[in-house]
Each structure stands twice: as C-alpha cells, then as structure tokens.
Amino acid sequence: MVVITAVEVVDVRFPTSLELHGSDAMHKSPDYSAAYVTLHTNRGKKGHGIGFTLGKGTCLVVQAVELLKPLVVGVEFEEIKNNFRQFWKDMTNEDQLRWLGPEKGVIHIATAAIVNALWDLWAKIENKPLWKLVVDMEPEQLVSTIDFTYISDVITEQEAIEMLKTKQPGKTEREKYLRINGYPAYTTCVGWMGYSDEKIVELCRARLKEGWTSFKVKVGADIDDDVRRCKLVRQEIGWDNNLMMDANQRWDVDEAKQRMSVLRQFKPLWIEEPTSPDDILGHAAIATHLREAGVGVATGEHCQNRVIFKQLMQANAISFCQIDSCRVGGVNENLAIILMAAKFGVPVCPHAGGVGLCEMVQHLSIFDYICVSADLENRMIEYVSHLHEHFEDPVNVKNGTYHIPKLPGYGCQMKPKSIWDHTYPTGRVWTKLLNKDESPTVSE
C-alpha cells in the first residue's frame, strides 16, 4: 500500500531575464520559474510536478500548493488512481479554495503541479514513461480519469470511449513509428523579441543546419519592427519552411486584423495569441478575417480551463490548439482537451519551453498521436532550448523532432543541485545576483 506522507514545494527560479531569453511583446524580461512539487510516500517512491511561472508570483503558487496539501497527505495512492476523476473534482471544488478560481489562475496552476506529480508517481510505480502509461490504458480506464463537467454538451464519457476504441487498430504501428522517427517539433529560439538582428540571423542559420523546418518569431510591438524581423527570418529560412508568429496577447481585435493584413505577406502558418486569451469571439473574428489568406489562429497557453477551449472550438476561433502542461489542472484536464480537439478536428500543437514544459508535454502529444488523432499533419510540439540540463530526464530533440522518452515518469524531476542553486531567494545563484544587484527583475 502506497500512502502519500508529505508534499514538499520549492520556489525555483532561473534568471533568464539576464539574456532576454523568453522575451516577447508582453513579457519583456521573464525569469523562467516553477513551483516545484515533490510527493513523498511510505514506500520511498516519489512523484514530481511543476507549476510554471515567469518569476515574481511563484511564491503565490507555492502558497496555494500549501493550502491544497491537506487534500493529498495521508491518502492511499490506490484510492486516487482508482477514482482519479473524483479526486480531481475534490481538489478543484474544495468549497473555500474554489472561490479563488474556480479552475483558473494561481489556484489552478497549483492544482496542476500536484496533479502532474501524482501522474509522475503513477508512471514510476508502473515503471513506465507517462505516455506509455496512458497509451496502454483501456479506453474505459483512461476516460474514467477525466471530469466531463461543463463539456458534456460537446463530448460525453461514452463518446470519448468510442473515439478511443475506433483508434485501437494501428496503435502498435504508430508507437513503432514514433520510436523510430520521433514527433515533429518547431523552434521558438530564433525569434525572441529582445534578440538583435545579428543574433536572429545566426540562430536561424544554426537551426537550419540542425535540420529544423518550422520556426516561430515574436511580433506585437512596433509594426515596422515586426515587418523587418519577419522579413529577416523568412529570408533566412526560405519559403518552403514553416513560419509562425506569436503576438502574446498584444493587440485589440481590430488592431490584430490590421497588423496581420500587413504581416500576412510572410505567409505564416498561424498567428498565436493575437488578442486576450479569454476573448473567444475576438479570436473568432480574427480567424474569420484571416481564413481566406490561409493564416490560422492558435492559442491555448493562457487558456484557463477546458471550458475556454470548448468555446474556442465551438466558435471556430482556432485552427491550432495549444495545450500547456501546467496552465490547466494537469494531465486529466489536458486529456479532456485533446479529446475535444479531435472531436472538432483541430490539431493539437502544444505550448512548451519554460521550465520542464517540453519534458512534460511531449508525453501528451505522443498519446494524442497513438490513441486519438492517428495523424501528424500540421501537428508539432514547441521547443525552446533553455534549461533542459537541470532535469534528470531531459528532452532528446534532434533534426527538428522529439525522440520519445524511455525513463519512467513524466520527465519533470529536477536535479538536486539545480534545485539547491536556484531556490529563491536563498539559493547560490540568487544570493549572488541579489547581493550584486545584477538583474533588474530579481528583486520583489
């Protein structure tokens, strides 16, 4: 019998703002950070999970995890896995904490950190990578982990089971294909807003030599600057490779239409987060405006829950669904979103990067291909090259593809020294930076 005996949470931050990694039109100097959760058990097994942030405010997620601890400590893991749907509902519906959401914001990111750690623990107990754990589940068992509250008007439990059953034939072949060929990826590393033109050219040329065929550039500041940078990237990567653009919520709806009427000349596959992530009808209007030009709309990394995703799909507002492993309430809710996306015929192209997001979300995309979509057309996972060295099982990306993970778990276990060095504000890295005042974003 495995019992969860303790929940440990640490504020881990990396000073990525020093070199403007991750910079965009709205987030000009982010410090990639995480509320890092460790579940301890009476049998020595541990589960690890992450709630991703951009620096300041990580302490709020840490505190939210502390508030959720009593729902987890002392619980037999067998009880959780045998009724994961109800456990997830209990976590997201605690009658006082629910008021802080419900199912959104800081409290939901904290929920994701714990839930992701539970799945990591489950996969380690079964001695499988998380993707293999969910791929090997019978449709009924997998669907039993999902809460269909608020989405049953578009997909029911029975419908989800039938969708998975229809894709049972060919699973073995699709798994074999990914083991040999990997899962398609795209790189964002060439186009951060704070990078100089010289650095953009250097990075584009380096990534092309490495075999990349899909590139994303940040837009949303000055239109002349956007045109210059997009032209620069397009000149370097050519017209046969994919170019995507990301405005990071910078524009109003009409402004997005106007800006994209100019930027469409560079033939982007999509414009990502063109306006507020909560504006379903705004995204729909932008999508309608761009449809004739063959430019899709993508969003999801800031979608608060499965209900927002449902409405985006109902409104035909997105052409690409960008799930995030930490923004919604963990694996369970992402499984629901993947199934809805399949129902609406919207390809899933996860948001990744940050701290551990690449390590985690690859498992969800692998499941999507093997068990749900059975299709790789217009599907790819974002890749950002930063911080993988801090993980015990870092992503293996070569020739523009994710090569599927083999070690047990969800891939988000960090190295002890990395945690020790980057704990805020007492870790070695932060003690040095704060004392020397080298970073304008590290003080709170």
C-alpha positions in Angstrom: 0.0 0.0 0.0 1.5 3.3 -1.1 0.5 6.3 1.0 1.4 9.9 0.3 3.1 11.0 3.5 4.2 14.6 2.6 4.0 17.3 -0.1 7.1 19.4 -0.5 7.1 22.6 -2.6 10.0 24.8 -3.5 10.2 28.2 -5.3 12.7 27.6 -8.1 13.7 30.4 -10.4 16.2 30.8 -13.3 17.5 34.3 -14.2 16.7 34.0 -17.9 16.0 37.8 -18.0 19.7 38.5 -18.0 20.0 37.4 -21.6 16.3 38.2 -22.6 15.5 34.6 -23.2 11.7 34.2 -23.4 11.2 37.9 -24.2 8.1 38.9 -26.2 5.8 41.9 -26.7 4.1 41.5 -23.3 6.8 39.7 -21.2 9.9 41.7 -21.7 12.2 40.2 -19.0 10.9 36.9 -17.7 12.7 34.7 -15.3 11.6 31.1 -16.1 10.4 29.7 -12.8 8.5 26.9 -11.2 6.6 25.9 -8.0 8.3 22.5 -7.8 6.4 19.8 -6.0 7.7 16.5 -4.6 5.2 13.9 -3.3 6.8 11.6 -0.6 5.4 8.2 0.1 5.8 5.5 2.7 7.4 3.2 0.1 10.2 5.5 -1.0 8.7 6.3 -4.4 8.4 10.0 -5.2 6.3 12.0 -7.6 7.4 15.3 -9.1 5.4 18.1 -10.6 5.7 21.7 -11.8 3.6 24.8 -11.9 5.3 27.1 -14.4 5.6 30.9 -13.9 7.8 33.8 -15.0 9.4 34.8 -11.7 7.6 37.2 -9.4 4.5 35.5 -8.1 5.9 32.0 -7.9 5.6 32.4 -4.2 1.8 32.7 -4.6 1.7 29.3 -6.4 3.8 27.8 -3.6 1.4 29.1 -1.0 -1.6 27.7 -3.0 0.1 24.3 -3.0 0.5 24.6 0.7 -3.3 25.2 1.0 -4.0 22.1 -1.1 -1.7 19.8 0.8 -4.4 18.5 3.3 -6.3 17.1 0.3 -3.3 14.9 -0.6 -1.3 14.0 2.5 -2.3 10.7 4.1 -4.2 9.5 1.1 -3.6 6.0 -0.3 -2.4 6.3 -3.9 -4.6 3.3 -4.9 -7.7 5.3 -3.9 -6.6 8.2 -6.1 -5.8 6.2 -9.2 -9.0 4.1 -8.9 -11.2 7.2 -8.8 -9.0 9.9 -10.2 -11.9 11.8 -11.7 -13.5 12.3 -8.3 -10.1 13.1 -6.7 -9.6 15.8 -9.3 -13.1 17.2 -8.7 -12.5 17.2 -5.0 -9.3 19.2 -5.5 -10.9 21.8 -7.8 -14.1 22.1 -5.8 -12.9 22.5 -2.2 -15.6 24.8 -1.1 -13.4 27.7 0.2 -10.5 27.5 -2.2 -12.9 27.1 -5.2 -13.7 30.8 -4.7 -10.2 31.7 -5.8 -10.8 30.2 -9.2 -12.8 28.3 -9.9 -10.5 26.2 -12.1 -8.3 29.2 -13.1 -5.4 31.3 -12.2 -2.9 30.7 -9.3 -5.0 28.0 -7.6 -5.4 26.0 -10.8 -1.6 26.2 -11.6 -1.0 24.9 -8.0 -3.5 22.1 -8.7 -1.6 21.2 -11.9 1.6 21.0 -10.0 0.2 18.4 -7.6 -1.8 16.5 -10.2 1.2 16.3 -12.5 3.2 14.9 -9.6 0.5 12.3 -9.0 0.8 11.1 -12.6 4.6 11.1 -12.4 4.3 8.9 -9.3 1.8 6.6 -11.0 4.1 6.2 -14.0 7.1 5.5 -11.8 5.1 2.9 -9.8 4.2 1.2 -13.1 7.8 1.6 -14.3 6.7 3.3 -17.5 7.1 6.7 -19.1 3.8 8.6 -18.7 3.0 8.4 -22.4 3.3 4.6 -22.2 1.1 4.5 -19.1 -1.8 6.3 -20.8 -1.3 4.6 -24.1 -1.5 1.2 -22.5 -4.8 2.0 -20.6 -8.0 0.6 -21.8 -10.3 3.4 -23.1 -12.7 3.0 -20.2 -9.9 3.3 -17.6 -8.4 6.4 -19.3 -11.8 8.1 -19.7 -12.5 7.4 -16.0 -9.8 9.9 -15.0 -11.5 12.8 -16.9 -14.0 15.2 -15.5 -16.7 15.9 -18.1 -18.4 18.6 -16.1 -19.2 21.7 -18.3 -18.1 19.9 -21.5 -20.7 17.1 -21.8 -22.6 19.3 -24.3 -19.8 18.7 -26.8 -18.3 15.3 -25.7 -19.7 12.7 -23.4 -17.9 10.0 -21.5 -19.3 7.3 -23.7 -18.4 9.3 -26.9 -14.9 9.6 -25.6 -14.6 5.9 -25.0 -15.9 5.2 -28.5 -13.4 7.6 -30.1 -10.6 5.8 -28.4 -11.9 2.4 -29.4 -12.0 3.4 -33.0 -8.3 4.2 -32.9 -7.2 1.0 -31.2 -6.3 -0.6 -34.6 -2.9 0.6 -35.6 -1.7 1.7 -32.2 1.3 -0.6 -32.2 2.4 0.6 -35.6 2.0 4.3 -34.6 4.0 3.7 -31.5 6.7 1.9 -33.5 6.7 4.9 -36.0 7.4 7.4 -33.2 10.1 5.2 -31.6 11.9 5.3 -35.0 11.1 8.8 -36.4 10.2 10.9 -33.4 7.5 13.6 -33.1 7.7 16.8 -35.2 8.8 20.0 -33.4 9.2 23.7 -34.1 11.7 26.1 -32.6 11.0 29.5 -30.9 14.6 30.1 -30.0 15.3 32.2 -33.2 12.7 34.9 -32.6 12.7 36.3 -29.1 11.7 40.0 -29.0 14.9 41.1 -27.2 17.3 39.5 -29.7 19.4 41.6 -32.1 19.1 41.1 -35.9 22.5 39.6 -35.9 21.6 37.0 -33.3 18.4 36.1 -35.1 20.4 35.5 -38.4 23.0 33.5 -36.5 20.3 31.3 -34.8 18.3 30.8 -38.0 21.3 29.5 -39.8 22.4 27.3 -36.9 18.9 25.7 -36.6 18.7 25.1 -40.3 21.9 23.2 -40.2 20.5 21.1 -37.4 17.5 20.1 -39.6 14.8 22.4 -38.3 11.9 23.1 -40.8 9.5 25.1 -38.6 10.3 28.4 -36.9 8.4 30.9 -34.7 9.0 34.6 -34.3 7.6 37.1 -31.8 5.6 40.0 -33.0 3.3 42.6 -31.5 5.5 45.6 -30.8 6.1 48.2 -33.5 4.7 47.1 -36.9 7.8 48.3 -38.8 10.0 46.3 -36.4 7.7 43.3 -36.8 8.0 43.5 -40.6 11.8 43.9 -40.5 12.2 40.9 -38.2 9.7 38.6 -40.1 11.4 39.5 -43.4 14.7 38.7 -41.8 13.6 35.3 -40.6 11.8 34.5 -43.9 14.9 35.4 -45.9 17.0 33.0 -43.8 14.6 30.0 -43.6 13.2 30.3 -47.2 9.6 29.9 -48.3 9.4 26.1 -48.1 9.8 26.0 -44.3 7.1 26.9 -41.8 7.0 30.3 -40.2 4.7 31.0 -37.3 4.1 34.3 -35.5 3.2 35.0 -31.8 1.8 38.3 -30.6 1.4 37.2 -27.0 -1.9 38.9 -26.5 -0.6 42.3 -27.5 -3.4 43.5 -29.8 -7.0 44.5 -29.7 -9.2 42.7 -32.2 -9.3 45.3 -34.9 -5.6 46.1 -34.4 -4.9 42.4 -34.8 -6.7 42.4 -38.2 -4.8 45.5 -39.3 -1.4 44.2 -38.2 -2.0 40.8 -39.8 -3.2 42.4 -43.0 0.4 43.6 -43.3 2.2 40.6 -41.8 0.3 38.0 -43.9 2.7 38.8 -46.7 5.2 36.5 -45.0 2.8 33.6 -45.2 2.7 32.5 -41.6 1.1 29.1 -40.8 -0.5 30.8 -37.8 -0.7 33.9 -35.6 -0.6 32.9 -32.0 -2.4 34.7 -29.1 -3.4 37.7 -31.3 -5.6 39.2 -28.5 -6.8 38.4 -25.0 -6.8 34.7 -24.3 -10.3 35.0 -22.8 -11.8 36.7 -25.8 -13.4 33.8 -27.7 -15.5 36.0 -30.0 -12.5 38.2 -30.7 -10.4 35.2 -31.7 -13.3 34.1 -33.9 -13.4 37.4 -35.7 -9.7 37.4 -36.3 -9.9 33.8 -37.6 -12.7 34.7 -40.0 -10.7 37.7 -41.2 -7.6 35.6 -41.9 -9.2 32.4 -43.2 -9.2 33.5 -46.9 -5.4 34.3 -46.6 -4.7 30.8 -45.3 -3.4 32.0 -42.0 -4.6 30.1 -38.9 -5.2 31.3 -35.4 -3.6 29.5 -32.5 -4.0 29.9 -28.7 -4.0 27.9 -25.5 -1.0 28.5 -23.3 -3.1 31.0 -21.3 -6.4 29.3 -21.6 -7.7 28.9 -18.1 -9.5 25.5 -18.4 -11.3 23.1 -20.7 -14.3 25.3 -20.8 -12.4 28.1 -22.6 -11.0 25.5 -25.0 -14.5 24.2 -25.6 -15.9 27.6 -26.6 -12.9 28.4 -28.8 -13.6 25.3 -30.8 -17.4 25.8 -30.8 -16.9 29.3 -32.2 -14.4 28.0 -34.9 -12.0 30.5 -33.4 -8.8 28.5 -33.6 -7.1 26.4 -36.2 -4.5 25.1 -33.7 -5.0 24.0 -30.1 -2.0 24.9 -27.9 -2.4 22.9 -24.7 0.1 23.6 -21.8 1.1 21.0 -19.3 0.8 23.5 -16.3 -1.8 26.1 -17.2 -4.9 23.9 -16.8 -5.3 21.4 -14.0 -2.7 18.8 -15.1 -2.9 15.7 -17.1 -6.5 14.9 -16.5 -7.8 18.1 -17.9 -5.4 18.1 -20.8 -6.7 14.6 -21.8 -10.2 16.2 -22.0 -8.9 19.0 -24.2 -7.1 16.6 -26.5 -10.3 14.6 -27.0 -12.4 17.7 -27.6 -9.8 18.9 -30.2 -10.2 15.5 -32.0 -14.0 15.9 -32.0 -13.7 19.3 -33.6 -10.9 18.3 -36.0 -8.4 20.8 -34.5 -4.7 19.7 -34.4 -3.0 19.9 -31.1 0.3 21.8 -31.1 1.4 22.2 -27.5 3.0 25.2 -26.0 6.3 24.3 -24.4 9.6 25.8 -23.3 9.9 27.4 -19.9 10.9 25.1 -17.0 10.1 21.5 -17.8 7.2 22.2 -20.2 9.0 20.4 -23.1 9.8 17.5 -20.9 6.2 17.0 -19.9 4.1 18.0 -22.9 5.8 15.6 -25.2 4.1 12.7 -23.4 0.7 14.3 -24.1 1.4 14.7 -27.8 2.6 11.1 -28.1 -0.6 9.9 -26.5 -2.6 12.1 -28.9 -1.0 10.6 -32.0 -1.1 7.0 -30.9 -4.5 6.9 -29.3 -6.6 9.9 -30.5 -5.6 11.6 -33.7 -3.6 9.0 -35.5 -2.3 11.9 -37.6 0.8 14.1 -37.7 -0.3 16.6 -40.3 0.0 20.1 -39.0 0.9 18.8 -35.6 4.2 19.7 -33.8 5.4 20.5 -30.3 7.1 23.8 -29.5 10.8 23.5 -28.5 12.9 26.0 -26.6 16.5 25.0 -25.9 16.8 26.6 -22.4 17.2 24.8 -19.0 16.9 21.1 -20.0 20.3 20.4 -18.4 18.6 20.8 -15.0 16.4 17.7 -15.4 17.1 14.1 -14.7 15.4 13.0 -18.0 15.8 16.0 -20.4 14.2 16.0 -23.8 16.0 14.4 -26.7 15.5 16.7 -29.7 17.4 16.0 -33.0 16.7 17.1 -36.6 13.7 19.0 -35.5 11.9 16.1 -33.8 11.3 15.0 -30.3 12.6 11.5 -29.7 10.3 9.8 -27.3 11.3 9.4 -23.7 12.1 6.0 -22.2 12.6 6.5 -18.5 9.7 6.0 -16.1 7.7 9.1 -15.1 6.5 12.4 -16.5 10.0 13.8 -17.2 9.8 16.7 -14.7 12.2 15.5 -12.0 14.9 18.2 -11.5 18.5 17.6 -10.4 19.0 18.2 -6.6 21.9 20.6 -7.3 19.8 22.7 -9.7 17.0 23.0 -7.1 19.5 23.9 -4.4 21.3 26.5 -6.5 18.1 28.1 -7.9 15.8 28.2 -4.9 14.6 31.7 -4.5 15.9 33.8 -2.7 18.3 31.6 -0.7 20.0 29.5 -3.5 23.6 30.1 -4.5 22.6 31.7 -7.9 20.1 34.1 -6.3 22.3 35.0 -3.3 25.0 36.1 -5.8 22.6 38.0 -8.0 20.7 39.8 -5.3 23.8 40.8 -3.5 25.4 42.2 -6.6 22.1 43.6 -8.0 22.9 42.2 -11.4 19.4 41.6 -12.5 16.7 44.3 -12.7 13.9 41.6 -12.3 15.1 39.5 -9.4 14.0 41.8 -6.5 10.4 41.7 -5.3 
